[in-house]
Amino acid sequence: MARANFEANFAALPVDQIHKVEDFVATAPGVDIPLRMYRPSDAQALAVIVYFHGGGWQMGSIDSHDGICRSLANATGSAVISVGYRRPPESRFPTAPHDCFAALTWIVGHACELGVDARRLALAGDSAGGNLAAAVAILARNGEGPVISCQALIYPATTFDLDVGFDMDFEGVVLMRDEVLWHRGAYFEDEADAASPLASPLGSDLDNLPSTLVITAEYDPLHRQGELFHEALVAAGVDSTLRPFAGMIHGFAQFPMLFDEADAAIAEIGEFISKHTGAVA
């Protein structure tokens, strides 16, 4: 029911027109991972953004995040490839980050036939997807994957320690603490996994991660998770930029028809990614 409600919230939203949309599948040992590519033009060897959708790990999909991926592609002049990772509770941690990383390596390995330039590679994601982008960047940094030019994390989840990562002043503004705990209970088979760098990158080794843009929303109970992650990245010597959006709520970037700040956020993400990948919108 939660998944159906989540999808219904986004199904009727207007979306940008874009040159081409194509669905295909990344193959990895034991799993086929759905992907959707958004191309803003016929140009070949486009810079590529690999996008991981939000939804508390349990919810959300390629379809629910169709609009934001179209907007990012148009804003950057890059191809955007959205990843349909497996979700809990059917597939628990670390399935989602491993699926996301497998999709990334498949994309890089098939860059020529996809018409993208794997040397100009960015990661992006919102909420739980921002968490997954950070996890993928850590896996790649550890020597298991390609060089990533940059990552854009939109109101990311970076820790499961809600004593530091949930601002009770904004309890019930889109997100409730019990809701976050419900997601946690579905995500982990073993509670000890919540401390893994692939689950809670805040507090882990952040050295040598790619340049990062962190978007936060003032009235988001999770805003401290983005702020603390930015501070930790800077302390680790990573080039990180924090962009707080005053008066905004968790999820605002998907609702440009309600918030002018949504377009502003996409524009800033586009400028940041284009700067680091050499893409031209």
Phi, psi and omega in degrees: 000319179297319179296316180297318179295319179299313180297321181296328180297333185251346189298326185264005183289140173293148181229157178292147168288145180216157188300311185205139174234133183220132175262140174205186188228134171267132179259133177222163181306116175081003183205145168251128186249115179295140177227153173225126182253134178247120180248125180278350182200175176279353183303143177265167180054043176291147165303154186228135175249122175265121189249135179243121186284154174270187182129026177068024183070322182280329188242186183079161184194176171303319182294317183295336182250021178300317185295313183292327178291320175300314182297319180294320178298314180293325183287334185252341189071014180256159167285139173245130178241116182266138189251126177264072181292156177289148188242153171282164004277354180296322182230105188271171177307138007261030183304312185299307179297326179291321175299315181298318179291320177298320177297316179302311183293326177294316179301314180297320180290340180244025186301317183298313181289336176279345181076034178234161181254104184291350175280348179238080194237128177234155173247149175207155177185158180241139175057242176300328176292328173294322174300316181291323176299316178297320179296318179296320178298321178295315178300316180294318179299327181286006175096007183263359186206190186284167174285130181253129183290321183190169174220142177242117184248116186259115188032063188284150165275124183234353177207150174262006174275095185286348175295331177251342189248014178220116182272106184294346175298337182242022174305128178088354174275092185073310183246143174244149180302317179299326178296316179297320178295326176297316177299316179301315181298327178283329188285322189252132169281320180242122183302334179297337181294341181298338180272354180298143175302335179280349176253316181234080181298334175296126182096353178265179178289116183249009179301143170063027172278161183290162174309138191228137168248126178246119176262130175232163180237132188304318186263018177274123177302340181266009187301327180294333179296320176289317182297313180295324179294317176302313180299320179292321177299313180299317179298331179274001179087014180273141175287103183231139177239129176258128178235096177279142177248111183295139174076004185263162182245164175302130179093001189299330186295344179269004185233065179295339178286345178255326187231121174299332181296338178296314177296322179296321179295315179298320179297319180291320176297317179300316179296318180297311182294318180299322178300321186269343180250350182076015179286155179233119181286000000 
